[in-house]
Amino acid sequence: GEKRFSRATFQVSSLITTGSSNSSPRKKTKTDMCERWEAAVKAMEDADGLKRDGMPEMISAYAGETFSSEEDDIEDLRSTKKAKVLPSADFETLMDRAWSPPPPDPMLQIPGELVLAQALRTRSNKYWPAQLIAYIPPTKPGGKERYRAKFLDEQEYNLTRDKFWTSEEEGFVMCDLGEFESAVQDTEAPDSEDEPEDRKRSPSPKLTDPPPSADAFAELSIHAQLTYVKPVLNAILQGKYTPAGRSHEAFMRGGAARSSLMKRAAVRGGLDPNEVKQSQKLIARWALGEEYARRTNVEFKPEAAVVPPPEQDSTPCLNTLATNGDGLADAGVKSEIAATSDRVDCNISQPLPPSDVGNQVNDTEAMAVNKPETGATDETSASSDTVVHPDIPQPIPPSDVGNQVNDTEAMAINKPETGTTDETSASPDIPVGSHEYESLSTLDKLDYCVNILLPEAIQQLLLWRSGERTTAALLSHSEEERLHELGSAKAQETDWVFDLLRLREAQARLWSVDLKAKDKAKNKGGEARGGTRSRPRKTTVSR
C-alpha cells in the first residue's frame, strides 16, 4: 500500500522518563512504538521494492505520488552552492568547439548557379555574367560566408552574398550590365553570295603527322578540322562504325524513327551556329559531290523542251543548244547548269534530208562541238541560218557560235586537256557507302548527311578540341564507344553566358522591364563606362 505518514509527519509524544526508572508496562509499550513504526516502514519499503521489480525509483515514486524524503536529500535541495566561474579563455575555447559554420544559401545551386556579379577591386557598379562554382564557409564565429565565382573571362573571385544577383531577384534585371567582347557567336551570319569560287572548290587539307594539339586544332579552319573527322564519317557510310549503328537503323526504318533523329541533330555543344552551318555544307559537298552542292545554292528551273513545228528543219534545235551553252538562255538558267550532263532532246517529226543528218545532236556531241583538237569547223553550223537572240543587238555568224561563249564557267567545257567537266576534276571522289545508303534517293542522302553525319561530325570536332581524341584512325570498338558517349555528352553542353543573357531577357518580361529602352536611356545619359571584359572562345556547361 501507500505510506500515509513519513518520518517528518509521524510524531510520538515525548515521555518524561528521566526521573523514573521503574516505568509501568503501559508506558513501556508506548516508548516502543517508535521502533515498531520504523520496522514497519522498512518492511513496507522492502515489499515495495520487490513489487517494482527493477523499475527506476523516480518512476515508481511518481506513480505512487511519493518522493524520497531522505533528510540528506532535503538538505542538498535547501543548500545554496556557488557556481564555478570559468576564465574567459576557457569559455571562448568551449564556444569554438561548439560552433559550426553556417550552410550555403539553400536557394543557390552550387556549382552552376548563373548570376550577375561585381568583380573585386573595381570602382564601377557594373555587373558581368558569372557562375558560382564553390561555397567558402567562414572559419570563425562572426565571419562572412563567401562564394567562389567564375566570370566570363575565366577570372575567379571570392564574393560575399551582397556582390551578386540571382535570376530570382529584381536586381538581376535592373542592374547595369557591363560590356564585354566575345569570340563566340550565338547568331547565324547570312550567306555570303560573293564567296570566292576557288575557296568553295579548294581541295581537302592533308592530315598531319603528328596530329595537332587541342589548342592548335581549334585554330584550324572548319574545312581543315573536318579532314580529321572524315575517316569516322566514311566508316559510318560503309556501316563499319558501330556507335552510330542505332541511328543508322532508325534512319533506314523511316517514319517516326527517322523524325526522332531531328532532335539529336539540333544539339551543337560549343560550336557556334556559323561553324555548324559551314560543316553541313562541306559534309554535303563531300558526300554528294560538287555538282549537287552547287545546285543546292542555285534556284534551278528546268527549261521546257523546244519542239520545232513539223514544217521546220532541225536547225532551231542546234540554235537552242547554242544559246543554252553560252549562258544566254531565255529561261535565265545560270551557266552552272549548262555545264552539267543534262540532256537536251530535239523531237523532229519529219525525216531529215541527207545533208542535215549531222544536226542530230546528243550530249556527247554537244560536249565536243567546240573542242579545238578536232581541227575542223562544224559543217552543220556553217550551213545553218543566222542565230538571232533578243539580248544581242547584232547577228552572230553561224561559224562563230562556239566562239561567242564568254562565260568563264561555260568555257571550262572546251578545255582540251581534261575533256570532262570542271567539277569532276576539282572535287574529290564521292565516297561509296553501304548498299542501304546507296539505295537512297538523292534527297534522302542529303537528309542522311544532316541527321546522321553532321551530328557525329560535331561530336568528333568537340572531342578533338577538348583533347580527348588524338588520332584520325579508328580505334578499338570499346574505345570508340567510350569516345562516342563522351562526345554525345559534350554535344549536350550549352554556352552558359548566352544562357544567362536569355534568362535575363525572360525575367525582364516577368518584371515588365524593357531592356532595350533601359540601355538607350543609359547611353543617352552618358554614364561612365566600367571597362570591357574579353571573353575566351569556348565556355560551356552541361544541360
C-alpha positions in Angstrom: 0.0 0.0 0.0 0.9 3.6 0.2 2.6 5.3 3.1 0.3 7.7 4.8 3.0 9.1 7.1 6.6 10.0 6.6 9.3 10.5 9.1 8.7 14.2 9.0 4.9 13.8 9.8 5.0 11.0 12.3 5.4 12.3 15.9 5.3 10.5 19.2 4.5 12.3 22.4 7.6 12.8 24.5 7.7 10.7 27.6 9.4 12.1 30.7 11.3 9.1 31.9 14.4 10.8 33.3 13.3 10.7 37.0 11.7 7.3 37.0 13.5 4.1 36.2 10.5 2.0 37.1 8.1 2.6 34.3 4.8 0.9 34.1 4.3 -1.7 31.4 1.8 0.5 29.7 4.2 3.3 29.4 7.0 1.0 28.1 4.6 -0.1 25.4 4.3 3.5 24.2 8.0 4.0 24.2 8.5 1.0 21.9 6.1 2.5 19.3 8.8 4.4 17.5 10.9 1.3 17.0 8.0 -0.7 15.8 6.9 2.1 13.4 10.4 2.2 11.9 10.4 -1.6 11.5 7.0 -1.4 9.8 8.1 1.3 7.4 11.2 -0.7 6.4 9.2 -3.8 5.8 6.8 -1.9 3.5 9.7 -0.4 1.6 11.2 -3.8 1.1 7.9 -5.2 -0.2 7.5 -2.2 -2.5 11.0 -2.8 -3.9 10.1 -6.4 -4.8 6.9 -5.2 -6.3 8.7 -2.6 -8.6 10.9 -5.4 -9.9 13.7 -3.2 -11.1 11.7 -0.1 -12.1 13.6 3.2 -11.6 12.9 4.8 -8.3 11.8 8.2 -9.7 9.2 6.5 -12.0 7.8 4.4 -9.2 7.8 7.3 -6.9 5.9 9.4 -9.5 3.4 6.5 -10.0 2.9 6.3 -6.2 2.9 10.1 -5.8 5.7 9.8 -3.3 9.2 11.1 -3.4 12.3 10.2 -1.5 12.2 12.1 1.8 15.7 11.3 3.0 17.0 14.1 5.2 20.3 14.3 3.3 18.4 14.9 0.0 16.3 17.6 1.5 19.5 19.3 2.9 21.0 19.2 -0.6 18.0 20.9 -2.1 18.0 23.6 0.6 21.7 24.2 0.4 22.9 27.0 -1.9 26.2 26.4 -3.6 28.0 29.0 -5.8 28.6 28.1 -9.4 32.1 27.8 -10.7 33.2 30.8 -12.8 35.3 29.7 -15.8 38.1 32.0 -17.1 37.2 33.9 -20.4 39.8 32.0 -22.4 38.4 28.7 -21.4 34.9 30.0 -22.2 35.9 31.0 -25.7 37.5 27.6 -26.3 34.3 25.9 -25.3 32.3 28.1 -27.6 34.7 27.5 -30.5 34.3 23.8 -30.0 30.5 24.0 -30.1 30.3 26.5 -33.1 29.8 25.1 -36.6 29.9 27.2 -39.9 26.5 28.0 -41.5 25.5 26.1 -44.6 25.3 27.8 -48.0 22.1 29.5 -49.2 19.7 26.7 -50.0 18.3 28.7 -52.9 21.6 28.6 -54.7 22.7 25.8 -57.0 26.4 25.1 -56.3 28.1 24.6 -58.6 26.3 26.0 -61.6 24.2 29.0 -60.4 24.2 31.7 -63.0 24.5 35.2 -61.6 25.3 38.8 -62.4 28.2 39.7 -60.2 30.6 42.6 -59.4 34.3 41.8 -59.6 36.5 42.7 -56.7 38.7 45.8 -56.7 36.5 47.6 -59.3 35.2 51.1 -58.7 32.3 50.8 -61.1 28.8 49.5 -60.4 28.8 47.2 -63.4 27.8 43.6 -63.3 29.1 40.8 -65.5 27.9 37.3 -66.2 29.4 34.8 -63.7 28.9 31.3 -62.5 29.1 30.1 -58.8 31.4 27.2 -58.6 32.0 26.7 -54.8 30.9 27.8 -51.3 33.6 29.0 -48.8 32.2 28.9 -45.2 33.6 31.3 -42.5 36.4 29.9 -40.3 35.3 31.5 -37.1 32.2 33.0 -35.4 31.2 36.3 -36.8 32.9 35.7 -40.2 31.2 36.1 -43.6 30.4 33.3 -45.9 31.8 33.7 -49.4 31.1 32.2 -52.8 33.7 31.3 -55.5 32.5 32.9 -58.8 33.9 32.4 -62.2 33.5 35.3 -64.6 33.1 35.1 -68.4 36.8 36.0 -68.9 37.8 32.9 -66.8 38.8 35.1 -63.8 37.7 33.7 -60.4 36.9 35.7 -57.2 35.6 35.0 -53.7 32.5 37.2 -53.3 30.2 37.9 -50.4 26.5 37.4 -50.8 25.8 41.1 -51.5 28.1 41.2 -54.5 25.9 39.3 -57.0 22.3 39.0 -58.1 20.5 35.7 -58.9 17.8 35.3 -61.5 15.0 35.4 -58.9 15.9 38.9 -57.7 14.9 42.2 -59.2 18.5 43.4 -59.3 19.2 40.7 -61.9 17.2 42.7 -64.4 17.7 46.3 -63.0 21.5 46.2 -62.6 23.8 47.8 -65.1 25.3 45.0 -67.3 28.9 45.6 -68.2 30.2 45.5 -71.8 32.2 42.5 -73.0 33.8 41.4 -76.2 33.1 37.7 -77.1 34.9 35.5 -79.6 31.8 33.2 -79.5 28.8 33.9 -81.8 25.3 32.9 -80.9 23.6 34.2 -84.1 23.9 32.8 -87.6 25.5 35.0 -90.1 23.8 35.4 -93.5 25.1 33.5 -96.5 27.9 35.2 -98.4 26.9 35.4 -102.0 30.3 36.6 -103.1 32.3 33.8 -101.5 35.3 33.1 -103.7 34.7 30.2 -106.0 38.2 28.8 -105.5 37.6 28.6 -101.8 34.4 26.6 -102.4 36.3 24.1 -104.6 39.6 24.1 -102.7 40.9 20.5 -102.1 40.7 19.0 -98.7 43.8 19.6 -96.5 46.1 16.8 -95.8 46.4 15.1 -92.4 49.5 15.9 -90.4 51.7 13.5 -88.5 51.7 14.0 -85.6 48.2 15.5 -85.4 47.8 19.0 -83.9 47.2 19.6 -80.2 43.8 20.6 -78.9 44.5 24.3 -79.0 46.1 24.1 -82.4 43.2 22.1 -83.7 40.7 24.8 -82.6 42.7 27.4 -84.6 42.3 25.5 -87.9 39.6 26.3 -90.3 36.4 24.1 -90.3 37.5 22.7 -93.7 40.8 21.5 -92.2 39.2 20.3 -89.0 36.7 18.1 -90.9 39.6 16.4 -92.6 40.4 14.6 -89.3 36.8 13.6 -88.9 36.2 12.1 -92.4 37.6 8.7 -91.5 34.8 8.3 -89.0 32.2 9.6 -91.4 33.4 7.3 -94.1 33.1 4.3 -91.7 29.5 5.4 -91.0 28.6 5.4 -94.7 30.1 1.9 -95.1 28.3 0.6 -92.0 31.5 -0.1 -90.1 31.2 2.4 -87.3 29.3 0.5 -84.5 28.4 3.5 -82.2 26.3 5.1 -85.0 24.6 1.8 -85.8 21.4 2.6 -83.9 21.0 6.0 -85.6 21.6 4.4 -89.0 18.9 1.7 -88.4 16.4 4.4 -87.1 17.0 6.4 -90.3 16.5 3.4 -92.6 13.3 2.5 -90.8 11.9 5.9 -91.7 8.7 7.4 -90.4 8.6 8.3 -86.7 12.0 6.7 -86.1 13.7 9.0 -88.6 11.8 12.0 -87.3 13.2 11.3 -83.8 16.7 11.9 -85.1 16.0 15.6 -85.7 16.2 16.4 -82.0 19.6 14.9 -81.8 20.7 16.8 -84.9 19.8 20.1 -83.2 22.5 20.0 -80.5 25.8 21.6 -81.2 27.7 21.9 -77.9 30.4 24.5 -78.0 30.2 25.1 -81.8 28.6 28.4 -82.9 25.9 28.4 -85.5 28.2 29.5 -88.3 30.5 26.6 -87.7 27.6 24.2 -87.8 26.3 25.7 -91.0 29.6 25.6 -92.7 30.2 22.0 -91.6 26.8 21.0 -93.0 27.7 22.4 -96.4 31.2 20.8 -96.5 29.8 17.4 -95.5 27.1 17.6 -98.2 29.7 18.5 -100.8 32.0 15.7 -99.7 29.3 13.0 -99.6 27.1 14.1 -102.6 29.6 15.7 -104.9 30.5 19.2 -106.0 27.8 19.4 -108.7 24.9 18.7 -106.3 26.3 21.0 -103.7 26.4 23.8 -106.2 22.9 23.1 -107.4 21.6 23.5 -103.8 22.8 27.1 -103.9 21.1 27.9 -107.2 17.4 28.2 -107.8 17.1 25.5 -110.5 14.3 26.0 -113.0 14.4 23.4 -115.8 13.9 24.7 -119.3 11.0 23.3 -121.3 11.9 21.2 -124.2 11.9 23.0 -127.6 9.8 21.1 -130.2 10.1 22.7 -133.7 7.0 22.8 -135.9 6.7 20.0 -138.5 7.5 22.3 -141.4 10.8 23.4 -140.0 14.1 21.5 -140.2 16.4 20.7 -137.3 18.3 24.0 -137.4 16.4 25.6 -134.5 17.4 22.6 -132.3 21.1 23.4 -132.8 20.4 27.1 -132.2 18.6 26.3 -129.0 21.6 24.3 -127.9 24.0 27.1 -128.7 22.0 29.6 -126.8 21.9 27.3 -123.8 25.6 26.8 -124.0 26.7 30.4 -123.9 24.7 31.2 -120.8 22.1 33.3 -122.6 19.0 31.0 -122.4 15.6 32.6 -122.3 14.7 30.9 -119.0 17.6 32.6 -117.2 19.2 29.4 -116.1 22.8 30.0 -114.9 25.8 28.8 -116.7 26.5 26.3 -114.0 23.5 24.2 -115.0 24.6 24.4 -118.7 27.9 22.7 -117.7 26.2 19.6 -116.4 25.3 16.5 -118.2 21.6 17.4 -118.6 20.3 16.0 -121.8 18.7 18.3 -124.5 16.4 16.4 -126.7 15.0 17.7 -130.0 12.0 15.8 -131.3 11.6 16.1 -135.0 8.5 14.7 -136.6 9.7 14.8 -140.3 12.6 12.8 -141.7 15.8 14.8 -142.2 17.4 15.4 -145.6 20.7 13.6 -146.1 22.7 16.9 -145.8 21.2 17.6 -142.4 22.0 14.3 -140.6 24.8 16.0 -138.7 22.2 18.2 -137.0 21.1 15.4 -134.7 22.9 16.4 -131.5 23.1 14.4 -128.3 25.0 15.2 -125.1 28.3 13.7 -126.2 28.3 15.6 -129.5 27.3 18.8 -127.6 30.4 18.5 -125.4 32.6 18.0 -128.5 31.2 20.9 -130.5 33.9 23.4 -129.8 36.9 21.1 -129.0 40.0 22.7 -130.6 41.7 19.4 -131.2 39.1 18.4 -133.9 40.7 20.9 -136.3 37.6 21.3 -138.3 34.6 23.6 -138.2 31.1 22.2 -137.9 29.7 21.9 -141.4 26.2 21.9 -140.0 26.8 25.2 -138.2 28.2 26.7 -141.4 25.1 25.8 -143.3 22.6 27.0 -140.6 20.9 30.3 -140.6 21.9 33.3 -138.5 21.1 32.9 -134.8 19.2 36.0 -133.5 18.8 36.4 -129.8 16.8 39.2 -128.3 19.6 40.1 -125.9 22.2 40.5 -128.7 21.9 43.6 -130.9 23.8 42.3 -133.9 23.6 38.9 -135.6 26.1 36.2 -134.8 27.8 34.4 -137.7 26.9 30.7 -137.7 30.6 29.6 -137.8 31.3 31.6 -134.6 28.7 30.1 -132.4 31.2 28.3 -130.3 33.5 31.4 -130.1 30.8 33.6 -128.6 30.9 31.8 -125.3 32.1 34.4 -122.8 31.1 32.9 -119.5 34.2 31.6 -117.8 32.4 28.6 -116.3 31.0 27.6 -119.7 34.4 27.9 -121.2 35.5 25.1 -118.9 33.6 22.7 -121.2 36.1 23.3 -124.0 39.3 22.6 -122.1 41.3 20.3 -124.3 43.5 18.8 -121.5 40.6 17.4 -119.5 37.7 16.6 -121.7 35.5 16.5 -118.6 33.5 19.0 -116.5 35.4 21.1 -114.1 33.5 20.0 -111.0 34.6 16.4 -111.6 38.3 17.3 -111.6 38.0 19.9 -108.8 36.2 17.8 -106.2 37.5 14.5 -104.7 35.9 11.2 -105.5 32.5 10.7 -103.9 32.7 8.2 -101.1 31.0 4.9 -101.6 28.6 3.8 -98.9 26.9 0.6 -97.9 24.2 -1.0 -100.1 21.5 0.6 -97.9 22.9 4.0 -98.3 23.5 3.8 -102.0 19.9 2.7 -102.5 18.6 6.0 -101.1 17.5 8.8 -103.3 19.5 12.0 -103.6 17.1 13.8 -101.3 17.3 11.0 -98.7 21.1 11.1 -98.9 21.0 14.8 -98.1 18.7 14.1 -95.2 21.2 11.4 -94.1 24.0 13.9 -94.1 22.0 16.3 -91.9 20.7 13.8 -89.4 23.4 11.2 -89.2 26.8 12.5 -90.5 26.5 16.1 -89.2 25.7 15.2 -85.5 28.5 12.7 -85.5 30.9 15.2 -87.0 30.0 17.8 -84.3 30.8 15.2 -81.6 34.1 14.3 -83.2 35.1 18.0 -83.5 34.3 18.6 -79.9 36.4 15.6 -78.9 39.4 16.9 -81.0 39.0 20.4 -79.4 39.0 19.0 -75.9 42.0 16.8 -76.5 40.0 13.5 -75.9 40.7 12.3 -79.4 44.2 12.4 -80.7 44.2 10.3 -83.9 42.0 10.2 -87.0 42.3 6.5 -87.4 39.6 4.3 -86.0 40.3 2.8 -82.6 39.0 -0.4 -80.9 35.3 -1.0 -80.5 35.3 -0.2 -76.8 37.4 2.9 -77.2 35.2 4.2 -79.9 32.1 3.6 -77.8 33.7 5.5 -74.9 34.6 8.4 -77.1 31.1 8.4 -78.7 29.4 8.6 -75.3 31.8 11.4 -74.2 31.2 13.3 -77.4 27.4 12.9 -77.0 27.7 14.5 -73.5 29.8 17.3 -74.8 27.2 18.0 -77.6 24.6 18.5 -74.9 26.6 21.3 -73.3 25.5 24.8 -73.8 27.2 28.2 -73.7 26.3 29.4 -70.2 26.9 33.1 -71.0 24.3 33.2 -73.6 22.0 31.0 -71.4 22.3 33.7 -68.8 21.5 36.5 -71.2 18.4 34.7 -72.5 17.4 34.1 -68.8 17.7 37.8 -68.1 15.5 38.6 -71.1 12.9 36.2 -69.9 13.0 37.6 -66.3 12.7 41.2 -67.7 9.4 40.2 -69.3 8.2 39.0 -66.0 9.3 42.2 -64.2 7.8 44.3 -67.1 11.1 45.9 -67.9 12.1 46.9 -71.4 15.9 46.2 -71.5 16.3 47.9 -74.9 14.7 51.1 -73.6 16.8 50.8 -70.4 20.0 50.6 -72.4 19.1 53.5 -74.6 18.4 55.7 -71.6 21.7 54.7 -70.1 23.6 55.5 -73.3 21.8 58.8 -73.6 22.6 59.8 -70.1 26.3 59.4 -70.8 27.1 57.1 -67.8 30.7 56.3 -67.2 31.8 53.1 -68.7 33.2 50.4 -66.4 35.6 48.9 -68.9 35.2 46.0 -71.2 36.0 42.3 -70.5 37.3 40.0 -73.1 35.7 36.6 -73.3 37.5 33.4 -74.4 36.3 31.4 -77.3 34.7 28.4 -75.5 32.9 28.3 -72.2 30.2 25.6 -71.9 28.3 23.8 -69.2 26.2 20.7 -69.2 22.5 20.9 -69.8 
